[in-house]
Amino acid sequence: MSELTHFNTQGRAKMVDVSEKQVTKRTAVARGTIQMKPQTLQLIREGKIGKGDVLAVAQVAGIMAAKKTSEIIPMCHPIPLTGVDIFFEEKGEDTIQVEATVKTTNVTGVEMEALTAVSVAMLTIYDMCKAVDKEMVLKDTYLVSKTGGKSGDYLRKMED
């Protein structure tokens, strides 16, 4: 494991200096799930949630969150993103899997942007559906893969 670089010589937090790093194409994919009552998922499918099209709003929220990550995660660098996409997939009768793919050409990666996009998309689903289901559970949020940069590519080993 590499040494943590977010501390100065006094042991206090700092933003890492990335000025000497190489610009490369970088991509990160993150995933998470939100579990709900089957009836809630049915209402989403049918467009019967009172606040509007749940997945359309969650899509936009996830994209906006990726773009604003450096404003809410203290040590993240502001990164010009070249692409953000959010995908939704039903898993069974009570779960939506959210996946975000974020891209840049820069000196630092977009893992945090992808994770933030997934988290905020799921929070948006919760917000839009909480009137009918306060028991929804956001879970299993993780980095699936990343490409580019000095540390190279990463692909999570998935369990069956």
N, C-alpha and C positions, 0 to 999 in steps of 0.2 A: 504494500500500500504506500502511495506517495505521501510526502509530507504536506500537511495543511498549510496553505499560503495566505489565509485570510487574517493573519495576526502580524502586528508590527513588532519591533524589538522590545517594546514594553509589554507585550502580550495582549494588546488591545486590538479590537477588530479594525480591519482596513479593507478598502477595495483593492483588489489585486491589480497590479500594473500589467497591462496586456500590450503595451506599446511595442515590445520586441517580438511579439508573436506574428506568425505568418497568416495572411489572409487565405482562407480556403473555403470551399463550398461546404456548408454544414447543414445537417438535417437531424431532427430529433422527432421521435414518435413516442407518445405517451398514451396510456389507456387507463380507464377507470370504469366502475360500474355503479349504477344507482338502482337499488332494489325498492320495489313499491308493491302495493296491493295490486293483484291482477286487474281489479276494476279501474284503478288509476291508469294503468297502461292502456286499457281499452278506451278510456276517455281521451287519452292523448292521441291514440290511433284515429279515433272518430272526430277529432277536432272539437271536442265538447268541453274543454277546460275554459272557464270564463275569461281568463286573461288573454286568450289568443292561441296562436300556433306555437305550442311549447317548443318543439324542436327547431323551428325557424328562429325564435328568439334566443334559444340556447346556442345556436350556431353563431349568431352575431355576437353574443356575449363572450363566447370562447375566443373568437377572433380578436375582439377588443381587448380582452384580458391578456392575450399573448403580446399585443402591442404595448401594453402598459406594465408589463412585468417589472421592469426596473423601478417603477414608481412605488411598488408595494413590497418587493423583496429587497431589503436594504443594500446588499452587496452585489446585486446584479448590475451589469453594465447596460446602458441603453443601446439597443441593437436595431439597426434598420433591417426589418424582415423583408424577405423577397417572396414569401408565400406562407399562408396559414390555411389549413383545411381541417374541418371537423366532420367526423363520420359517426353515425348512430346505428347501432345494430341491436335488435331485440334478442335477448338471451332467455329463452323460456317465456313463461306467461307473466313474469313479474319483474324483469330486469332489462335495463337499457345499458349497453356498453357504449362508452364514449371514447373515441380515439382522435387524437390531434396530431397532425403532421405540420411541423414548422421548419422553414428553410431560411437560410441567410448565406451571404458571402461576406465573411467577416473574420475577425481575429479571435473570437470567442464563440462558444457553442450556444445552442438554443434549447438545451434540456429543460431549463426552468420555465421558458416560455411555453413549451409543450405541456409540461405538468400543470402550469397555471391555467392554460386554456382548458384542459380537461376538468380541472377542479371548478372553475367558474361556470363552465357549461353545465356540470352536474348541479351546482348550487342554484343555477337559474331554473333548471327543471324542478328542483325542490321548491323554490320560491313560487313558481307558477302553479304548482300543484298542491301546496300545503293546505289550502282551504279544504281539500277533499281527502288528504292523506298526510298526516303529520308524522307518521311512522316510517317514512322513507329512510333508507340507509345508504349513505355514500361510502364506497369501500373499494379496496383493491386498486388504488391509484399507484401506477408505477411507470418507469421508463422502459419502453419496449426496445428501442434501438437509438443509436446516434452514429453519425458519420462525420468525418473530417476532423481536423485539428491534430495537435501533437500527440495526444493519447491514442489516436487511431479510432477505428470503428468499434462499436459495442453492439452486441445482440444478446438480449436476455435469453437465458435458457428457460424455456417454458416447460412446466410440468404438465403431464397429460391429465 
